Amino acid sequence: MRLTRRTGVLLAAIILLLDLDIAHGAVRLDALGLYLTKNRYGGAQLVQLGNFFHLPIQSSGKPANLVVDTGSPSTLIFRSSLKGLNLNESTTGELVHGAFGRGRNVYGLTTIRVLTAGNCTLTNVPVAVASGNADSAFSRAHSNGLLGLRELIRFGAVLDLRNHLVYLRPSRPGNSVGSGIKSILSGQGYTAVPLLLKGNHVLVAGGLNGFPCYFIVDTGGYVTTLDVDFAARTKLKVAATRLVAQGLSGSSSVGITTFPSLRIGNYEIQNGSASVVRFNPETLGSHSHVAGIIGVEYLSINRAVFDFVSGTMYLRPR
């Protein structure tokens, strides 16, 4: 999704941070959390429902929750949630498009004046608006929208799926913070995987069954999913199913395949499975070697921690 309205909507954000109260709060911070709070980060607890990680928020005092979605280029509110959140929409001329093509509806824009998550408060956050909700075409169960990649990068987020936490900061810190994160997680047995920011997505270099490729990293993807053309090129055996994958603006039939080895950077997942769909070529971009997406199931199983300042993902087996 690329919003065509010029950067005339500026993101003015103030994050008011309070140290987490270890004695009285519900969250006990580990070494990473303590390190981040010392570097002016504030934390917010995530709630896992099914495969998705939800961030409870207050939108100008109205309760809501957003699925943390690194595959969504920007934060998005579902049109059906606007009234309950007292938000007004201005429409754009851009057609909604997503993983499976372009739709007939158009994107809208709105602004969340005060967005509170955990002990973090953001002000004047511009977000996209699109139709779709958890109970119909867009399968983000019980959510009001998505927390997208743009905000995760702007606020220097550290996303800790292992402990169900997201940390945000008033401004992006220097490289020394990333070095400290790497030191802590490497000492805990994590493998660092460089993230590659291309267009509206974050990618990782990897391979499947010995074939070099790239993957889009998508915490909003219910399962790891390969493109049907990549599956054909690499001669994967794909079994048909009766399942249909739904997106913001289209759908695709779903197949399933298995693999002995999937590599993400220098990290390997063995004897796994993936769904197979026909992706919209715009989703995969100009990278002919993008195989598909790494979904939230493998990211969760392998305790993913994202550092959006240094551009690094950390993985560790259970």
ABEGO torsion letter per residue (X at the ends): XBBABBAABBBBBBBBBBBBBAAABABBBBAAAAAAAAAGBBBBBBBBBEABBBBBBBBGGBBBBBBBBAABABBBBBAAAAAAAGBBBBBBABBBBBAAEBBABBBBBBBBABBBBEABBBBGBBBBBBBEBAABABBBBGBAEBBBAAAAAAAGBBBBAAAGBBBBBABBBBAAAAAAAAAAAAAAGBBBBBBBBBEABBBBBBBBGGBBBBBBBBAABABBBBBAAAAAAAGBBBBBBABBBBBAAEBBBBBBBBBABBBBEABBBBGBBBBBBBBBAAAAEABAABAEBBBAAAAAAAGBBBBAAAGBBBBBBX
